[in-house]
């Protein structure tokens, strides 16, 4: 099994961000070390790989050092599963932030969350 990583791979390679067997629930995630550091990347490609009958819903959140927790985008970046055991992928503008892919629904099975960075981000 691949180790969980806090650093993404550069596309087209992916790093395992999470290996999930239960939904994260409604509470805030307050440990910034659970995020994946997208420093240097403009975009994050996110793959959701469900197994065991899973059809997960996920939400992308950003680390707030001041708030001490991961927070949602103003308009939440949420993606519903596309069918039991059916993998899917989507892309978000991470713009160098620390990201957490929260599994908000996982009624059965498990899922893996993989992340890849794309497009080098510059601040100039």
C-alpha positions, 0 to 999 in steps of 0.5 A, a space after each residue: 500500500 502507498 503511504 499517505 502524503 502531505 505533498 502532491 505529485 506533479 501531474 500526471 503522477 498522483 500522491 495518496 492524500 487519504 485512505 478513508 473507511 468512514 465519512 468525516 462527519 459534520 465537525 471541523 478538521 482542526 489539524 492542519 497536518 491532515 492537509 496536502 500542501 499545494 504550495 507551488 501549484 495553481 491547480 489540483 487534480 483530485 481522484 476519488 477511488 471508491 471500493 466495496 460499494 462506496 459512492 462517496 461525496 467529497 468537499 474540498 476545504 482550505 486551511 485557515 491558520 487564523 481559524 485553526 481549521 479547514 474551511 469551505 470555499 464561499 460556494 462549497 466545492 462539493 462533488 457527489 459520487 457518480 455510482 457505487 465503485 465508480 471512480 471520478 476525478 475533478 480539478 480545482 484551483 488550489 493556488 498554492 494553498 493547503 487543501 483537505 478533501 473531506 469525505 462528507 458521505 460514505 454509507 458503505 465501503 471505502 475510498 482513496 483520495 489521490 492528488 496531483 498538482 499542475 501548473 506552477 504558481 508564481 506570485 509575480 
